[in-house]
């Protein structure tokens, strides 16, 4: 079964083109002011247009967004999925899903099996889960830091909804991470950048090719 890929933190038409031509299933747009990948909803809507024309789903990545912020994103971008990458509770996940009417990806920061057990609280309220590395104590961003974790801790785990593997992935290690974890979906951001927030279309294509071979 092919592994689906989400290229996250896109900010230029060239980024989107590389993701679409390389076979990405999802393109992610970040709405978090502390991130170097932050966009306005109107920018994301324009970037998403050619991706959607190719059948690629747009994901709005948020961190503890307010209802007003979510409403603005829905009114302008109208993403197929909302990704929650902060400390949102199961109740908040359910509330966002009800308010927006679209699927929700709940990103969770993990480093050990106990963190996976904690994910059980979200498997019935989220449409998809995402397992990302725990950031360092001084990290400004909750994700997209290039940090990884031992993907093998996911081996054998099953959840009531599909899940993404994220954190420290790049073309050189994604195949091994997929094999170790059994992931059917992967997410990459910093692993296809030449500088924080600056994607490299060649790295995007290389990553997608590596996933295809995984």
C-alpha positions in Angstrom: 0.0 0.0 0.0 1.5 3.4 -1.0 2.5 5.8 1.8 0.7 9.1 1.6 2.8 12.2 2.1 2.0 15.7 3.5 4.5 18.5 2.6 4.0 21.1 5.3 4.8 24.7 5.7 4.6 25.6 2.0 4.9 29.3 1.1 5.7 29.7 -2.6 4.1 28.5 -5.9 7.3 26.6 -6.7 7.0 24.7 -3.4 3.4 23.7 -4.2 4.3 22.7 -7.8 7.1 20.5 -6.6 4.7 18.8 -4.0 2.0 18.3 -6.5 4.2 17.0 -9.3 6.0 14.7 -6.9 2.8 13.1 -5.8 2.0 14.6 -2.4 -1.4 13.7 -1.0 -1.6 16.8 1.3 -0.1 20.3 1.3 0.1 22.1 4.6 -0.1 25.8 5.3 0.9 27.2 8.7 -1.1 29.7 10.6 1.1 30.5 13.7 2.7 33.9 14.0 5.9 32.5 15.7 6.7 30.2 12.8 8.9 31.3 9.9 6.3 29.5 7.7 3.4 31.6 8.9 0.9 32.7 6.2 -2.2 34.8 6.0 -5.3 32.9 4.9 -5.5 34.7 1.6 -1.9 33.7 0.7 -2.7 30.1 1.5 -5.9 30.1 -0.5 -4.0 31.3 -3.6 -1.2 28.8 -3.1 -3.7 25.9 -2.6 -5.6 26.5 -5.8 -3.3 24.5 -8.2 -2.9 21.8 -5.6 -6.7 21.3 -5.3 -7.0 21.3 -9.1 -4.7 18.3 -9.0 -6.7 16.5 -6.2 -4.3 17.3 -3.4 -5.9 18.2 0.0 -5.1 21.4 1.8 -4.4 21.3 5.5 -4.5 24.3 7.8 -1.9 23.9 10.5 -2.8 25.8 13.7 -1.6 26.0 17.3 -4.3 26.7 19.8 -6.2 28.9 17.4 -9.2 30.8 18.6 -12.6 30.4 17.1 -12.2 33.7 15.3 -8.9 32.6 13.8 -10.5 29.3 12.7 -13.5 31.1 11.2 -11.1 33.4 9.1 -9.2 30.3 7.9 -12.4 28.5 6.9 -13.9 31.6 5.2 -10.8 32.2 3.1 -8.9 28.9 2.6 -11.7 26.4 3.4 -9.2 23.6 4.0 -10.1 20.0 3.7 -8.4 19.4 7.1 -7.5 21.4 10.2 -4.3 20.3 12.0 -4.1 21.1 15.7 -0.5 21.2 16.9 -0.7 22.7 20.3 -2.1 21.5 23.7 -5.7 21.1 22.5 -7.8 18.8 24.7 -10.1 16.1 23.3 -13.1 18.4 24.0 -11.4 21.1 21.9 -10.7 18.7 19.1 -14.3 17.7 19.0 -15.4 21.4 19.2 -13.1 22.4 16.3 -14.5 19.5 14.2 -18.1 20.5 14.9 -17.4 24.2 14.3 -15.5 23.9 11.0 -17.3 20.9 9.6 -14.0 19.4 8.2 -11.7 16.7 9.3 -9.2 17.3 12.2 -5.6 16.0 12.5 -4.4 16.1 16.1 -0.7 16.2 16.3 0.9 14.7 19.4 4.4 15.0 20.7 5.9 11.7 21.6 9.2 10.1 22.8 8.2 6.9 24.5 5.4 4.3 24.5 3.5 6.0 27.4 3.0 9.0 25.1 1.3 6.7 22.6 -1.1 5.4 25.2 -2.1 9.0 26.0 -3.1 9.3 22.3 -6.0 7.0 23.0 -7.9 10.0 24.3 -8.0 11.5 20.8 -8.6 8.6 18.5 -12.4 8.9 18.7 -12.6 12.7 18.3 -9.9 13.2 15.6 -10.1 12.0 12.0 -6.3 11.5 11.9 -3.5 11.5 14.4 0.1 12.7 13.9 3.0 11.6 16.0 5.8 14.2 16.1 8.9 14.5 18.2 8.9 16.3 21.5 10.6 19.7 21.1 13.4 20.8 23.4 12.5 22.8 26.5 13.7 26.0 24.8 12.0 25.4 21.5 9.7 28.2 20.2 7.8 26.0 17.9 5.8 22.9 18.8 6.9 21.2 15.6 8.9 21.8 12.5 12.2 21.8 14.5 13.9 19.0 12.6 13.9 16.8 15.8 13.2 13.1 15.5 12.3 10.2 17.7 12.6 6.4 17.6 9.9 5.5 15.1 10.1 1.9 16.1 8.1 2.6 19.3 5.0 2.8 17.0 5.5 -0.7 15.6 2.5 -2.9 16.3 0.3 -0.1 17.6 -3.2 0.3 16.0 -5.5 3.2 16.5 -9.2 3.8 15.6 -8.1 6.4 13.0 -5.2 6.7 10.6 -2.0 8.4 11.7 1.0 10.3 10.3 4.6 9.8 11.3 6.4 13.2 11.6 9.6 14.6 13.2 13.1 14.8 11.7 12.2 13.0 8.5 14.2 13.6 5.3 14.9 11.8 2.0 17.7 9.9 3.6 15.8 8.4 6.5 12.1 8.2 5.6 12.2 4.7 4.2 13.8 3.3 7.4 11.3 5.2 9.5 8.4 3.9 7.6 9.7 0.3 7.9 10.4 0.7 11.6 7.0 2.2 12.5 4.6 0.8 9.9 3.4 4.3 9.0 1.0 4.7 6.2 1.3 8.5 6.2 4.3 10.7 6.7 4.7 14.5 7.2 7.7 16.6 6.5 8.6 20.3 6.8 12.1 21.2 7.9 13.5 18.1 6.2 12.8 19.7 2.8 14.2 23.2 3.6 17.5 24.9 2.9 16.9 27.4 5.7 14.1 27.7 8.3 10.9 28.4 6.4 12.6 28.2 3.0 11.6 25.1 1.1 13.8 23.6 -1.6 11.8 22.2 -4.5 14.6 19.7 -5.3 14.5 18.4 -1.7 10.7 18.1 -1.9 10.9 16.0 -5.0 13.7 13.9 -3.5 11.6 13.2 -0.4 8.6 12.2 -2.3 10.7 9.9 -4.5 12.2 8.3 -1.3 8.7 7.8 0.1 7.6 6.1 -3.2 10.4 3.7 -2.8 9.8 3.0 0.8 
